[in-house]
Amino acid sequence: MRGKKTVLALTGVFLAASGALLAPAAGAAATETAADRYTRVMYNQHGGKYNVITFQWSPNHTVRLRRPQQCTRNGSFMTIAFVHGTFRRSGDGGYKNWAFRGSFTRGSGSEEKFVTFRTRKNSSTEIQNCPDAWRG
């Protein structure tokens, strides 16, 4: 797929997916939310090479994630490992409904719902496990 850009754009698209993340470690903190847990597990599965975001699905979010590596749906949550991109959360959503790890800049004030993810050092550019259905 050399030279071909892959963009994950999820705006108003219903997605069907299969697969599940591994169960969290038994010693996970009691205050860890489901979104935190799914994000932590996928981030660790990829050895910290990729940015990872988990969010409660809404057709109103603006998701522009480039070169997705893995996409998983767990109930109403979507977890995606990717190289770089942007995400804007719609509505109030609450902190329990999204989590992310990696190299990012998060807006402040009225822009706190907007996150820009930078390319992670040592990240691969090959798409490994993200079916076409996840690409919007």
HUTABEL-V868800 format. One line per field, one symbol per residue. ss: DSSP state (H for helix, E for strand, C for the rest). phi: phi as a letter, one per 20 degrees, with the letter a starting at -180 (. if undefined). psi: psi as a letter, one per 30 degrees, with the letter a starting at -180 (. if undefined). Layout:
ss->???
phi->???
psi->???
//
This chain:
ss->CCCCCCEEECCCCCCCCCCCCCCCCCCCCCCCCHHHHHHHHHHHHCCCCCEEEEEECCCCCEEEEEEEEEEEEECCEEEEEEEEEEEECCCCCCHHHEEEECCEEECCHHHCCEEEECCCCCCCCCCCECCHHHHC
phi->.fndedcecdcmdeddbcobffffffefgfefegffffffffgfgemmfcfcccbfgbfefddcdelfdbccdcmeedccebebqcbceemflmffdbbbbpdbcdfcmfdfedcddefffmefdeedbcfggeem
psi->gkfkkkkjjijgkkkkllllllklkfgkkffkleeeeeeeeeeeegggflkkkklkkkffljkikkikekkkkjbgkkkkklelalkjklaeelffgllllbjlkkllbfgfgkkkklkkkgklgkkehjleffg.
//
